[in-house]
Amino acid sequence: MTVCLSLGVFSSCGEDYDNGIDEQWKNFNDQIFADLSGKPEYKRLTSLSGNGFLYYKPSNVLVDADEKAGTEEVTIKIYPDGTPHATDSVVCRFTGWFYNYDMEKVIFETTEGENNMQMGRGKQVNRFLTGMADMLQYMRVGDEYEVCMPHELGFYGNSEYNSFGVKPFTTLWYNIKLLKIIPGNPPK
């Protein structure tokens, strides 16, 4: 079923079968991202990859239950700013979502509840989506942010559907809370 919106930004309904791109979906998501530029609560962060920028703001919505299980805080003394580098591993909580045409949140991945997959183990920063890796490298242990990234900074980008059910050209949102930094290559 194709849903058509009349927001003035869409010129047609459905997919552009000439190039395989769902132009309506792409334009809808591009507009969501563009609308953030006028919201003063969001700050703009240029991607370290050089592929664009993301928006972020402080958040405090992630569940704090179970955070103590296996995540003793590591005090970072090797980096003066206390933020992780791309080769470090981190333990974090996150929930990722996008908006459908009705502007309802569609959660596609989370570490919350039964999906507590990150608890107690680290994942290297440069193994996250580009936009998440960018944000993590500006965070300190205990920080939590709501992050909005364009499709250029998401793994799902322009590719076909994936196991998460995220369509190509989707603007992604995350709440990310950094719990622990595990240095990858500490100085000698």
Backbone torsions as a table, in degrees:
resi	resn	phi	psi	omega
1	MET	NA	128.5	-180.0
2	THR	-99.5	130.0	177.9
3	VAL	-104.0	130.5	179.5
4	CYS	-109.1	132.3	176.8
5	LEU	-108.9	147.5	177.0
6	SER	-115.8	71.8	179.1
7	LEU	-101.2	2.0	179.3
8	GLY	84.2	-4.9	179.8
9	VAL	-103.2	-8.9	-177.6
10	PHE	-108.0	133.1	-180.0
11	SER	-98.6	-14.5	-179.8
12	SER	-153.9	170.3	176.5
13	CYS	-109.2	147.7	175.5
14	GLY	84.9	-168.3	-175.8
15	GLU	-85.8	150.4	169.9
16	ASP	-88.7	97.2	-173.6
17	TYR	-73.2	-12.3	177.7
18	ASP	-67.7	-37.7	-178.0
19	ASN	-119.9	5.9	175.9
20	GLY	75.4	8.5	-178.2
21	ILE	-102.2	132.4	173.2
22	ASP	-80.2	89.7	-175.3
23	GLU	-60.5	-35.7	179.2
24	GLN	-62.0	-47.3	179.6
25	TRP	-64.2	-44.7	179.5
26	LYS	-59.7	-48.2	-179.7
27	ASN	-64.2	-39.9	177.6
28	PHE	-59.1	-47.4	-179.4
29	ASN	-70.7	-39.2	176.3
30	ASP	-60.7	-37.6	179.7
31	GLN	-68.4	-40.6	176.8
32	ILE	-57.2	-47.0	-178.8
33	PHE	-66.3	-43.3	-179.2
34	ALA	-62.6	-34.1	-179.1
35	ASP	-64.0	-23.7	-179.9
36	LEU	-68.8	-24.6	-177.4
37	SER	-61.7	-24.3	179.7
38	GLY	-93.8	2.9	-177.9
39	LYS	-100.3	112.7	-174.4
40	PRO	-65.5	-20.2	-179.6
41	GLU	-73.4	-16.3	179.4
42	TYR	-97.4	136.9	174.7
43	LYS	-102.7	151.8	179.7
44	ARG	-99.5	136.3	179.9
45	LEU	-129.6	122.3	177.6
46	THR	-75.5	134.0	-178.7
47	SER	-65.7	139.6	176.3
48	LEU	-67.4	-18.4	179.3
49	SER	-79.2	-16.6	-176.2
50	GLY	81.4	8.9	-177.6
51	ASN	-98.7	28.1	178.2
52	GLY	126.2	-153.0	-177.9
53	PHE	-147.1	167.8	176.3
54	LEU	-131.5	168.8	175.6
55	TYR	-117.3	146.8	179.5
56	TYR	-149.4	159.3	173.9
57	LYS	-151.6	156.1	177.7
58	PRO	-60.0	149.3	-177.8
59	SER	-144.9	162.9	174.3
60	ASN	-153.3	46.8	-175.6
61	VAL	-102.8	-12.6	-177.7
62	LEU	-73.9	145.6	-177.7
63	VAL	-69.0	132.6	-179.5
64	ASP	-91.5	-11.0	178.3
65	ALA	-61.5	145.0	-178.3
66	ASP	70.6	-0.7	-176.3
67	GLU	-65.1	-21.8	-178.4
68	LYS	-80.9	-19.1	-176.8
69	ALA	-68.8	106.6	174.4
70	GLY	71.1	18.7	-177.7
71	THR	-130.7	51.3	177.3
72	GLU	-55.2	139.5	-176.6
73	GLU	-69.8	134.1	176.8
74	VAL	-102.2	122.2	177.7
75	THR	-85.4	121.9	-178.1
76	ILE	-90.7	117.4	177.4
77	LYS	-113.1	-9.7	-175.5
78	ILE	-81.9	-20.5	178.1
79	TYR	-114.5	123.0	-176.7
80	PRO	-58.4	-33.1	-177.8
81	ASP	-88.2	-8.2	176.9
82	GLY	71.2	16.2	179.6
83	THR	-106.8	151.9	-178.8
84	PRO	-75.0	153.0	172.7
85	HIS	-97.7	167.0	-176.7
86	ALA	-58.5	-30.8	-177.8
87	THR	-89.6	-3.2	175.4
88	ASP	-80.5	160.5	172.0
89	SER	-103.7	154.1	179.0
90	VAL	-135.2	153.5	168.1
91	VAL	-110.7	125.8	-178.2
92	CYS	-146.5	162.0	171.7
93	ARG	-106.6	144.2	176.6
94	PHE	-158.2	155.9	171.1
95	THR	-135.0	129.1	179.7
96	GLY	-112.0	140.1	179.9
97	TRP	-150.4	168.6	170.0
98	PHE	-139.3	170.8	178.8
99	TYR	-105.4	137.4	174.0
100	ASN	-86.3	-177.6	-176.8
101	TYR	-62.0	-22.8	177.3
102	ASP	-88.7	8.2	-177.9
103	MET	59.4	34.8	173.0
104	GLU	-98.0	140.2	178.0
105	LYS	-68.8	134.0	173.2
106	VAL	-118.8	104.5	-179.5
107	ILE	-78.1	126.9	-178.8
108	PHE	-114.3	-15.1	173.1
109	GLU	-159.3	147.8	-179.1
110	THR	-159.6	152.7	172.7
111	THR	-101.5	3.8	-176.4
112	GLU	-82.1	156.8	175.7
113	GLY	60.9	-132.9	-178.6
114	GLU	-67.8	-16.9	-178.4
115	ASN	-92.1	27.5	-173.0
116	ASN	-70.7	59.2	-170.9
117	MET	-75.3	-20.3	-177.3
118	GLN	-93.0	-11.3	-172.7
119	MET	-62.7	122.5	173.5
120	GLY	85.5	-4.3	177.8
121	ARG	-135.0	156.4	-177.1
122	GLY	-102.4	157.4	174.0
123	LYS	-130.1	133.2	-177.7
124	GLN	-63.2	135.4	-175.9
125	VAL	-53.5	-44.1	-176.9
126	ASN	-74.7	6.0	174.5
127	ARG	-97.4	-6.0	176.5
128	PHE	-83.5	168.9	170.5
129	LEU	-52.2	149.6	-178.3
130	THR	-53.5	-46.7	-179.3
131	GLY	-63.5	-38.5	177.0
132	MET	-68.3	-42.6	178.6
133	ALA	-61.0	-40.3	176.7
134	ASP	-58.3	-49.3	-177.4
135	MET	-65.4	-44.7	-178.5
136	LEU	-57.2	-34.5	-177.8
137	GLN	-74.7	-3.1	174.0
138	TYR	-110.5	0.8	-174.4
139	MET	-100.9	152.5	171.8
140	ARG	-109.3	160.1	177.5
141	VAL	-55.0	130.2	-179.5
142	GLY	98.2	-18.1	178.9
143	ASP	-70.2	144.9	173.0
144	GLU	-135.8	133.6	179.8
145	TYR	-135.5	148.7	165.9
146	GLU	-92.9	127.8	-174.2
147	VAL	-124.7	137.0	174.8
148	CYS	-121.1	125.9	-178.1
149	MET	-128.2	141.7	176.6
150	PRO	-73.5	166.6	-177.5
151	HIS	-59.0	-26.0	179.2
152	GLU	-63.6	-25.1	-178.3
153	LEU	-102.4	6.1	177.6
154	GLY	-109.1	143.4	178.5
155	PHE	-54.3	-33.5	-173.3
156	TYR	-74.5	-26.8	173.1
157	GLY	24.1	-116.3	-175.4
158	ASN	-103.4	7.6	-175.6
159	SER	-76.9	171.8	177.2
160	GLU	-64.1	172.0	174.2
161	TYR	-51.1	154.6	-178.7
162	ASN	-129.2	-176.9	-176.9
163	SER	-63.8	-17.6	178.4
164	PHE	-87.4	-9.3	-179.4
165	GLY	78.1	23.6	179.9
166	VAL	-94.2	122.6	179.8
167	LYS	-73.4	155.0	173.5
168	PRO	-56.4	148.6	177.4
169	PHE	68.8	27.8	179.9
170	THR	-90.2	132.1	171.6
171	THR	-76.0	126.2	-176.1
172	LEU	-105.2	146.5	176.8
173	TRP	-123.4	144.1	175.4
174	TYR	-141.4	144.1	158.9
175	ASN	-101.7	127.0	-177.7
176	ILE	-128.0	129.9	174.4
177	LYS	-123.7	121.5	-179.4
178	LEU	-86.1	122.4	-177.3
179	LEU	-103.6	-32.6	-171.4
180	LYS	-159.0	143.7	174.7
181	ILE	-116.5	128.8	177.2
182	ILE	-115.7	105.8	-175.9
183	PRO	-55.9	133.0	-179.6
184	GLY	-84.3	-45.2	-179.0
185	ASN	-135.1	73.7	-178.2
186	PRO	-62.6	144.2	178.2
187	PRO	-65.0	153.1	-178.9
188	LYS	-84.3	NA	NA
